[in-house]
Amino acid sequence: MTSRIVTTVAVSIFAISAMAGCASRPTNTQIGTAVGAVAGGVAGNVLLGGPLATIGGAAAGALIGNEVGKKR
C-alpha cells in the first residue's frame, strides 16, 4: 500500500512540475494531456498495481487527455 502512495505522489509531482515549466499559459491540449497522465497513472496503479501498470496507465491517460483537450 505504501509503494502505491509513493508512486502516485511521484507521478503527480512529475506532472505538476512539467506544467510549471511552461513559460506561457498552457493550452487545453497540454492541460488535458497532463491531467490525463496523472489520472491514468493513478488508475493504473490502483487497478493493476506495480510500476509497469502506472506507466502504462499514465501513457494511455495522456493520449486520451490529449484528444479530449483538442476538442475544446
NORWO-V844855 format. One record per residue. N is the residue number from 1. SS is DSSP state (H for helix, E for strand, C for the rest). OMEGA is omega in whole degrees, -180 to 180 (NA if undefined). Layout:
n:ss:omega
N:SS:OMEGA
N:SS:OMEGA
This chain:
n:ss:omega
1:C:-179
2:H:-180
3:H:177
4:H:180
5:H:-180
6:H:180
7:H:179
8:H:179
9:H:-180
10:H:178
11:H:180
12:H:180
13:H:178
14:H:-179
15:H:180
16:H:180
17:H:177
18:H:179
19:H:-179
20:H:-179
21:C:-180
22:C:-179
23:C:179
24:C:180
25:C:-179
26:C:178
27:C:177
28:H:179
29:H:179
30:H:179
31:H:179
32:H:179
33:H:-179
34:H:-180
35:H:178
36:H:179
37:H:179
38:H:-179
39:H:179
40:H:178
41:H:178
42:H:-179
43:H:179
44:H:180
45:H:-178
46:H:-175
47:H:-174
48:C:180
49:C:176
50:C:-177
51:H:180
52:H:178
53:H:178
54:H:180
55:H:178
56:H:178
57:H:178
58:H:179
59:H:179
60:H:178
61:H:178
62:H:179
63:H:180
64:H:179
65:H:177
66:H:180
67:H:179
68:H:180
69:H:180
70:H:-175
71:C:-177
72:C:NA
